[in-house]
Amino acid sequence: MSKQEEFYKKLKVSLEETTVFPADYMYKFIIPSDKEKLETIEKIFDYSGAVINTKPSKTGKYNSITVLVTMKSADEIIAKYKEVSVVEGVISL
């Protein structure tokens, strides 16, 4: 099992033990300042109810992204993390 698979397995257990679904969930990411990458992440969360806030770093090299959205299950949360992970340079917090 890869470290990433192990991480998602532990995350699922933790979410299922501590969260009553549906629940609001906050995602936080850091990406290089790139309009295309930002648009890709916005498309991943492009459904009603998702509130997306972005903030540039002081140097302008990076953007922090906060997404607040209601999720139906731990599996749905993990699926979104996996979708975002294909964006080059993204850091999930």
N, C-alpha and C positions, 0 to 999 in steps of 0.2 A: 504494500500500500504506500503510495507517495505521500509526502508531507502535506501536500494540498488536500488530498482525499482524507487524510487523517484529521486535518484542521476542520474540514466541512462536517465530518462525522461528529467531532466533539461539539462543534457549533450547533448542530441539529439537536443533540442531546440537551445541551444547555438551554436552547430556546424552548424546547418542549417542556422542560422542567420549570421554567420561570415565566412563561408567557401564556396568556389565555388568548386564543385566536378567535376571531380576527383582532388584530392589534396594530396600532401605529408603530412604524419602525423607521428609525433614522439611519440612513446610509451616509457615510462621509468618505470622500475621495479627494486625492490630490492628483492633478494632471498637468503636464506641460501646457503652457499657454498656446493653444492651437484650436482655432475655431471649429475645425472638422472633428476633432476628438470630443470637444464639448457637445457638439450637435449629436454625435453618436450616442453619448451617454444620455442626453435629453430624449432621444428616440427610444432608448431602452425603457425609460420610465414614462413614455408618452401615453398615459391613460388617465382617465379622470381621477382627480383627487391627489395626484402627486404634486407636491410643492417643492420646486427646485430653486435653490439659492446658490449663487456663485460669488466668489470674492477673489480678486487678483492678489498675488503676493506683493510685498513691498517693492521688489525688484521687477515685477511684471513677468517673470519667467514661468510662473506656475499659477494655477487657479485652484482654489478649494471649492468643492461642490458638496452641498448638503441636500439630501433628498429625504423628505418626510412623506411617507405613503402608508396607507392601510394595507396590510398583508394578511392573507388567509391562512398561511401555514408556514412552518419552518422550512419546508421544501421549497416554497415559493420564494422565500427570502434568499436561500442558498442559490436558487436558479438565477436570480438577478445578479448576485455576486459573480457567478460564473459567466454570465453574459458580459458584464463590465470588464472582467479580467482579460478579455481578448483585445481590449483597447490598449495599444502600445503605450507604455510609460505610466499607466495608471497605478496609483498606490491606494489600497483600501485601508481605511482606518477602523 
